[in-house]
């Protein structure tokens, strides 16, 4: 029981760190060299082109 609690707490820390990293990446100026997840995140996945690109990456 204690071990499960420790694992879940560790996982929570990792997720929060990931969110902080993603937010700091989003603060960077727009650059053609920025990786595709950041580009899609910045544009908000509202355009159909981004959705198609995302589907290609998933496939």
C-alpha positions as CSV (number, residue, x, y, z in Angstrom):
1,X,0.0,0.0,0.0
2,X,2.8,2.4,0.9
3,X,4.7,1.6,-2.2
4,X,1.7,2.3,-4.4
5,X,1.3,5.7,-2.8
6,X,5.0,6.5,-3.4
7,X,4.8,5.5,-7.1
8,X,1.7,7.6,-7.6
9,X,3.3,10.6,-5.9
10,X,6.4,10.2,-8.1
11,X,4.2,10.0,-11.2
12,X,2.5,13.2,-10.2
13,X,5.9,15.0,-9.9
14,X,6.9,13.8,-13.4
15,X,3.6,15.0,-14.9
16,X,3.9,18.4,-13.3
17,X,7.5,18.7,-14.4
18,X,6.5,17.8,-18.0
19,X,3.8,20.5,-17.9
20,X,6.4,23.1,-16.8
21,X,8.8,22.1,-19.5
22,X,6.0,22.3,-22.2
23,X,5.0,25.7,-20.9
24,X,8.6,27.0,-21.1
25,X,8.9,25.5,-24.7
26,X,5.8,27.4,-25.7
27,X,7.3,30.7,-24.5
28,X,10.0,30.4,-27.1
29,X,9.7,32.6,-30.3
30,X,8.2,30.9,-33.4
31,X,10.9,29.0,-35.2
32,X,10.9,26.6,-38.1
33,X,13.3,24.3,-36.2
34,X,10.7,23.8,-33.4
35,X,9.6,20.2,-33.2
36,X,6.1,19.3,-34.5
37,X,4.2,18.9,-31.2
38,X,5.1,22.5,-30.2
39,X,4.0,23.7,-33.6
40,X,0.7,22.0,-33.4
41,X,0.3,23.1,-29.7
42,X,1.0,26.7,-30.7
43,X,-1.5,26.7,-33.5
44,X,-4.1,25.0,-31.3
45,X,-4.9,22.1,-33.7
46,X,-7.8,24.2,-35.0
47,X,-6.8,24.1,-38.7
48,X,-7.4,21.0,-40.7
49,X,-3.8,20.9,-42.0
50,X,-2.5,20.4,-38.4
51,X,-4.9,17.6,-37.8
52,X,-3.8,15.8,-41.0
53,X,-0.2,16.3,-40.0
54,X,-0.9,14.9,-36.5
55,X,-2.7,11.9,-38.0
56,X,0.3,11.2,-40.2
57,X,2.6,11.4,-37.2
58,X,0.4,8.9,-35.3
59,X,0.2,6.5,-38.3
